[in-house]
Amino acid sequence: MLNFPDLSKTPKIDTVGVREIVNRFCKRSIKTSAKVHGLHLALSMIDLTTLEGKDTPRKVIQLCYKAQYLHNSMLNLPDVAAVCVYPTLVGVAKKELIGSGINVASVATAFPSGQSTLEVKLNDTKFAVDQGADEVDMVISRGNFLAGEYNFVFDEIAAIKEACGKAHLKVILETGELDTLDNVRKASDIAMYAGADFIKTSTGKISPAATMPVTYVMLRAIKDYYKKTGIKIGMKPAGGISTAKQSLQYLVMLKETLGDRWMNKDLFRFGASRLVNDILMQLEKQESGIYQSLDYFSKD
Amino acid sequence: MSKIDIYKTWKYDESLESTSYITLKDTYDLFIGGDFVKPLSKKYFNTLNPATNQSIAKIADANDKDIDKAVKSAIKAFKSWSKLDPKERGKYIFRIARMIQERAKEFAVIESMDGGKPIRESRDIDIPLAANHFFYHAGWADKLEYAFPNKKPTPLGVAGQIIPWNFPLLMAAWKIAPAIACGNTVVLKPAESTSLTALKLAELIQDSGLPKGVVNIVTGAGKTGAAIVNHPEINKIAFTGSTEVGKLIESSLSGIEKKTTLELGGKGANIIFEDAAIDQAVEGIVNAIFFNQGHVCCAGSRLFIQESVADSVIEKLKDRISTLIIGDPLDKNTDIGAINSAEQLKTIEKYIEIGKKEGGEIFQAKCSLPKQGNWCPPTLFLNVSQSNRIVQEEIFGPVLVIQTFRTIDEVIEKANNTPFGLSAGVWTEKGSKIFKITKALNSGVVWANTYNKFDPCSPFGGFKESGMGREGGLHGLKSYLKFE
């Protein structure tokens, strides 16, 4: 039985205070073995993503190869968590990733705008799941949210969750369009109470995409929800995280907000494509002491 | 690359700030007349690293005669310094500010070694703010006539300044910068447990080419301070420290024409209303009381929570303090460093015992403390009442006492019900409530939706037993000038 959250009790968010705490996370000093460990952890949490109008099966095949063999000249690297594609390419990715342990994630529900009917969105979701998607990344209806139609947003998420069946549901809030951190918190609560397994910041199609303040507010929402229900919801910042240093700062924030139990790919993901190579470059530097040219790392 | 077990708990490695670029002498003499001179007392004492209780250096212990020598040198320097073109005065002070920035790292490391505060704070707060105070007051040097139009401001003469151990360099900056910008000369005494950064500042002042004798820095304990206070040729006393010593100073100066500023103790009330941004307020409470191990005169050491949100705030607060990292002040990831001295640790422990006896419910973060040195875990006292000693008296350590309230009038009455009146904090998203309550609080500083924010242009000081006079801003200049 799903309950609509009591939005009158949603905690208020003070933007200045959020910036201050985020700033403190960024000042943690992560060196030597903590750095190497953290970067491996970050790699294992990546949803390697391609979401372009020009995507083709061959492009997706290449990406799936990269997901399994990040950098052949470096031993003992973890695999990424998932490959994220449009529904029409889920079949291709699924076939490529058989037996790899890497999940296939698909965006759905008229991604990225979400401007369509519930029927279309449900069909979109069912198609992706039928094709073999392990995870579905849906978008919320931001227009309705900003118009104050919270029940509409809640019901839509609940319906999509049902259509997902066994597939995990990530709910994209598209925080770049929600304007305030108070809205981010409200949307997070609605999504979690409506049945989201993960809440996710952005589609990557709107600027700003993921930011640390937004992610922090969502992590706090997850914490409060966990205290209340005992259910652990996952978090996925997506878009705009392109450097190894940033990924470590997010991990620090995760560790100090939700604790060690959340420090794995079942509860935290990075939606990113460029991040992988920067992490590889840092790991190479950590190993050899020398920065290598980006030309030594495969661009897929 | 070897296999990393990513399912193992991720821990931060030790990340110690390097001490390789600091230079410390074995012995520090008195800085009088632009030179380091041996004390006439011939006595020295050790300054300890509170994280290890090992001696870092020997410091001269000045007696009456040393103070007299320093005052004479300041009087001599006053003659030309007070007549120097104010623009030139400003240039010297700007130079000191820039040099502090250039040597910021060295100052930060020494501040943490000598005082026990985490390097994150000395690096990001103490040293940059100290430089800012010199920059700010350098700007005023040639604009005093505009600051006080038609009042013909002139300097007082020699200022005797005594500063505490909680923000050693920053307090030196608070005192020296306005004094010399206004054309006075200075005899300054740092606290005996934290003299090193003041003495490094003396070296820097020497390098800056500031005319000899404008700033004299003399070291020692209470007796040395008393010699400054009682010296007949000093025209102004500025003291920051405990209310107890402040009262002594005031009584010894009664009937004597000496301008005085006292910045004393506090027991700041931090008030959380039900309509506050709770998570950020909890962060704010933590910053208000555990900043600098609670060794802050304006610390938010009394917490008032509106009853309707009390349970949730207390739960979040317990949760938060359990994640604070306590340890080596020089580790860049340390949140809470060492208690400044064994003596202060005793005082804090005494109050914790009193609190338990008074029936308060104690909560302490579970954390492993280093074996050597002076340490105290972040401590909360719940279910305390207004009449408890731990609620009334200043503890000056990482101990927060928590009370609840129902209405605005009730909390205003409780917050003001203290001999102190230095600082307070208000947490609410409602602007009108902020204005209503800040007017009613009898505190020199009231922060709204934040805490422990300092700026050179904002006057700082207390009411009642928290002191008299203001430091910083236009108000701070007034106490270093006389008017026609």
Interface residues (C-beta under 8 A of the other chain):
Chain A: P11 K12 I13 D14 V16 G17 V18 E20 I21 K27 R28 S29 I30 K31 T32 S33 A34 K35 V36 H37 G38 H40 L41 S44 M74 L75 N76 L77 P78 R220 K227 L251 K255 E256 D260 M263 N264 L283 E287
Chain B: M1 S2 K3 I4 I6 Y7 K8 T9 W10 K11 Y12 D13 S15 R120 D124 D275 A276 A277 I278 D279 Q280 A281 E283 G284 E315 T323 K332 N333 E429 N449 T450
